[in-house]
């Protein structure tokens, strides 16, 4: 069972021609509402790929029985929720310009409960956007853990980042998060990668790379017609983790993550075009050739926090 910890959110995705200057304004060209939240996106992607997954999240009184609740259950996604009846489910407001750059405003809502909640112990857990102290406590107790700071990175103090990095097995981050973490920690990106057993860095159209000790490998992006970049990183993590759970080696995990992300960006909305495993495999074959057989025991090989 893969556990994913973090936000479930309602996404208001808006398109603008360009971002306004400070104290300025810009016209919204299009606005739509979708299911989102970094952890929920990743968990939905894992479930769509056919792997067992439990989402550990916080929701408000508006969630039970609603459309989002029904959608998650239809995926076979298991829910381990902190329910806060007197507040609402977290909400994200995302603005994307014509160049594909993005600005996000996030209202925590029910997710504030993370700060005062007891962290469970998990055998295999991915920590997405959530309260920094809660994520750190989860990492300290987990048998195997992976982490991406996402858009909550600005909430982490240096000591919190140092603590969580000392406990995780795999770090996921995009190029902006790598730069930000490096500044906060006072180290180079290379040293950041060396501080964890394995690092997986995504770089948008330039693809991704994984670093494990002296091993470093670049994976090209899959070229598709992009409708919206929102959720690409979450889909990548979903593909990687589903493949890792199936005990594929890192290169194949990254490739599967890349292919999964290519589906997500083809339509607007983080969860609107997540592939099944056969759909992913068909595109994988087109881009990279036949998918090699998974090798039992890989999780033991790459779990090296002791």
N, C-alpha and C positions, 0 to 999 in steps of 0.2 A: 504494500500500500504506500503510495506517495502522498504525503501531507503537504499542503501549501498554505502558508500563513500570510495573512494580510488583508487588504481592502477588497470589499465588494462595493461597487459604486454605480451610480447612474451617470452616464456620460452625455453632456451637451456638447456636441462637436460642431464648431462653427468655422466657416471658411471666410477669409477676408482677402482683399487684394494685397494689402501690406499692413504691417503693424504700425499703429500710430506713434508719434513721439510722445514723450512725457507731457501730460496735461492736454493731449490731443484726443482725437476720436477717429474711428474708421467705420465704414459701413460693413455690416455683415451680409455676405453674399448668399449664405445658406446656413441653416441651423437644423440639426436633427438630434434626436435623443436615442441613445443606445445603452445596452447593458455593458458595464465595464468594471473597473477596479483591477489593479495589476494582478493581485493574487487570483481573483475570480477569472480573469482572462487566461491565466496560465493553467488553472485547474480545469477550465472548460476545454482548453486545447488538449490537455492530457486525456481527459475523458473521451473527447472526440476520436482520439487516436486509439482508443480501446483499452487504456490502462486504468487500473483501480486508483481512484484519487479521492481524498477528503479535503474539502476546503474549510480551513479554520479562519473564521472571519467574524465581523460584527455588523449587525443590521438593526435598523430601527423598526418601530411599530408598523411602518408602511410596507414592510417586506413580506411577512408570512401570507401565503395565499395569493400574492400578486403575480404579475406576468413574469418577473425575473425569477421568483421562486419556482414557478411552474417550469420555466426554461431549464433551470439547473437540474431539477428532478428528471426532466425528460432526457437529459444527457447521462443519467445514471450517476451523477455527481453526489457524493456523500457530503452532508452539511454538518459541521461542528461549530455552531454559532453562539456568540454572545449576543443575546437579544436585549435591546434597550428600548422598551415600549414607548417611553415618553420623548423620544427623539426620532430623527429620520435617518434613513440609509445615506451614507456619504455620497456627495455629489461632486463631479468634476466638470469644469468648464474649459474646453480645449479650443484654442484658436490656431488655425493653420493658414499660412499665407501661400501665395502662388508659387513660391520657391520651395515649399515643402517644410519650411521651418515652423516650429510650434511653440506656443506659450500656454501654460496650464495654470488654472486657479483651482484649488481643491478645498472643499469644505468637509471637515472630518466627520461631523455628526456622530453617529453611534461608535465610530472607531476610537473615540476618546476613551472608551472603556478598556482598551488594551493596556493603558498605563497602570491601571489598578488591578489587573487580572493576573491570576497565577498562571505561569507558563507550564504547559504540559510537557511530558517527555515523549519524543517521537523517535522511531527507528530510522526513518528516511524522510527528511523534511526540507522543503525549499521556503526560504523567508523572502517574501517580496516586500512591497511598500507596506509599512506598519510602524507602530511606535518603536523607536530605537531601543529603549530599555527592554521592552517585551521581546523583541527579536534577539537581543543579546542573551536574555535568560533562556530562550528556546535553544539557541546555539549551544549554550553551556551544558544543556541536558541531553542533546540529541546524540544518537549513535552515529549518524551521518547527516551532514547538513550542507546546503548550498544557499547562496545569498546574492540578491541583487538589490542595491539601495534604491534604484529607481528615482522617481521624482520627490521622494522624501529624504534624499541625501542631505539637503540643507538643514535637516533637523538633527543630524548626527554631530555630536562633539568629537573632538579628536580621540579622547579616551574611549568613547563608545565604539568608534571605528576600530581602534586598536584591539579592543576586547573581542569584538565579533570576528574580526579577521583571524584572531589567534585560535578560534574554535572551528571555523568552517573548513570544508573539504574542497569546495569549488566556489570561486567568485565570478559572477557575471556582471558586466558593466559595458555601457556604450562609451564612445570616445569622450563625450562631455563629462560623464561620471568619472572616468579614469583621470581626466585632468583635474577635476575638482577634488577627488580623493587624494591625489598626489600632492596637491597644494595643502590640503588640510593636514596630511600626515608628514609633510616635509620630506618627501621622497620622490624619486623618478618613477614613471610608469613601469619601467623594467623592474625596479625594486619592489613596487607594489605587486607585480605579478609573482615575484620570487617569494613574497611573504606568505603565500598560500600554496597548498599542494598543487592546485590547478586553477588557472585563470582563463576565462573565455571572454574576449572583448569583441563587441560588434561595432562595425564602422559604416553602417548604412550601405550605400551603393558600392563601397569599396570592400564589402564582404565582412569577414570575421576572422579571428585567429584564436587558437588556444595555445597556452604556454604551460608546460609541465616540466619543471627542472630545466634541463638544457634543450628539451624538445620544444620546437616552435613550428606551427603549421598554419598557413593561410588558406582560407576557404573562400572562393569567389561567391559573390551574390548571384542569385538566379534572376535573370532579366525577365520582368513581366511589366504589364501596363499598370502603373501605380495610380490608384484612386485616392488613397489616404494612408499616410505612414503610421497613423495611430494604431498601436497594438502589435507592431512588427516585432519589437523586442520581446514582448510577452509570448507571442507565438513561437519565436525562436527558442525561448526557454522551455516551452511546453514540448516542442519536438525533441530538444536535447534530452530533457529529463525522461520522457517516455522511452527514448532509445536507450538511455543509460540504464533505466529500470529493466529493459530487455537485455542488458549486458553487452551492448555494442561498444567498441573502442571509441576513444574521443573523436577521431577524425570522422567516423560515421555519425556519431552523435551531433557533431557540428553541421555536417551536411544535411542531416535530417531536420535539424533546427532551421537551417537556411531554407530548405524546401517548404517547411511548414509556414515560415514567415512570408514566403512568396505568395501563398494563398491569402493570408490575412490582409495584405496591402492592396489586393485587387478590387476590394469593395470598401465602402465606408462603414466603420463600425468594427470594434475589436473582435467580436465573436460571430460575425455574420458570414464568414467564409472559411471556417476552420476545417481542415480536411480530415477524413477518416484515414486509417492506416493504408488501405489499398489505394486511395486517391493520392496520398503522399508518395507511396512507393512507385506509382506510375510516373509521376513527375520526376522523382529521384532517378529512375531508370533513364529518362530522357536526358537529364542533365549530367549524371555521373556514372551511368552504366548500372549493371545489376547490383542490388544491395547485397553485400556479403552476409554470410550467416553470422548470427551473433555467437559470442564465445562465452559460455557459462564460466563464472568466476571473475569476470572483469570488475565487478563492484568491489570485490575483495582486493584486487590489484590496485585500484585507484582510490581506495579508502585508506589513507595513510596518515591520519591524525593520531595514530596509536591505538 
